[in-house]
Amino acid sequence: MNFPENLRYTKEHEWIKLEGNTGTIGITDFAQSELGDIVYVDIDPDLSEITAGESFGTIEAVKTVSDLYAPVSGKVLEINPKLEDEPELINSDPYGEGWILKVEVENPDSVSELLDSAAYKNLIGQ
Amino acid sequence: MKKTKLYNVHQKLGAKLIEFAGYLMPVQYSSIINEHKAVRNSVGVFDVSHMGEFIIEVNEALDLVQYVTVNNAAKLTIGRAQYSAMCYENGGIVDDLLVYKLADNKYMLVVNASNIEKDFNWVTQNNKFDAVVKNESDEYTLIAVQGPNSKKTLEKITADPLELEFYHFYTTKINGKDVLISRTGYTGELGYEIYFKGDEAEAESIWNSIFEAGKEFEIQPAGLGARDSLRLEMGYCLYGNDIDETTNPLEAGLGWITKLKKGDFIGRDALLKVKEEGLKRKLVPMILTEKAFPRHGYPILKNGEEIGKVTSGTVSPVLEKPIALGYVKIGYANEGEEVEIAIRKRTHKARIVKLPFISK
């Protein structure tokens, strides 16, 4: 399983990639593997802001439903439009085409407080 | 935790294993959806050795079977099986099961893994006949081979021609090993279930032979996840979800196996009363018209008022639409009725349809 060094991670298994003030958010390879086949990503299309630590939507997999937690606070820039028809992109490419949300991060410094790749791997026992 | 004799095979295949009914069972190998489609389109193989097998024999074996089950086992001839259920005195369901007539005065009951102990106690406790009940669940391996190419796969390896009508069975050999094969399953596809006793090596050898024979059909192992979505597309009940001690077979749509005229059996009086008074609720199949994932326990609403609860739900891999079973008050249990299913903060439109969900 792959946990890129250039991302930061949460205990709830989201990742975030920071480029300038823009954060791209998704779920980790471990999370997609645990969930199995993802059939819907349920995010309010009018979602405008997310708050660190709070749920911003849910992922429905065949086996179970799981909340999506915001790694940071910020303004929503885009919800991945491809997930509407191809939610399985999260299974096949969790760090690439399966990204979920782009946000303008309120406090970019807060990203460095999240788990790095090694700490996340340690968390999931890898 | 218990392991089936195919546990090592599942591990080697990289299956995701979960605890189910006290067994460590494969829930999926690659993807539930792919495994589901393999069964619908070609052939898939399930290890369902966790299921329980009881043998009932001696002079009054049939009397005991008739007394504890709701279907008419007197109609069975040797080599035939039937779907049935056991009820409590109050009509609630102890379990649903298969009854095989192995010989005169010899029957096999195949019960749900989660109910083995409860069922065995129930049958034993009600054995007021000259009959002997044996629990042989731990000795049997049970492999289900399901899908349109299941016959073409299995007939390559059975010692005798595989020509079975639906719900018929025969005994033959695979790899020199005695097996019982029935044309039964839980998927709605052409399919077979293979019962045999023996050790890990024998179980693995039969499993491997099935896969060798099915290679040209791209045969796939399938886990409990696909087993659940396949049965749900057909609208088959799952004990613990759709039926249990609080539901009776009539409201669960199992009136067709409940032979109230066959003579005395446990639960008959209560079920006659239910029939006389009319059903209060009914298990109905529903299709959701919007994207959502219905699950066990979600409320079913009509005009904002709760009229029942979802008992099983999934997104049908074939229809690519959410489907569900649930009990609703009898006045709303009609095909075409528009209802709503509450999922967290929102409600989603659903329509009561006819089974099966998919056309076969």
Interface residues (C-beta under 8 A of the other chain):
Chain A: G36 D37 V39 Y40 D42 T58 E60 V62 K63 V65 N91
Chain B: K16 V27 Q28 S31 I32 I33 G225 S229 K291 A292 F293 R295 T314 V315 R344
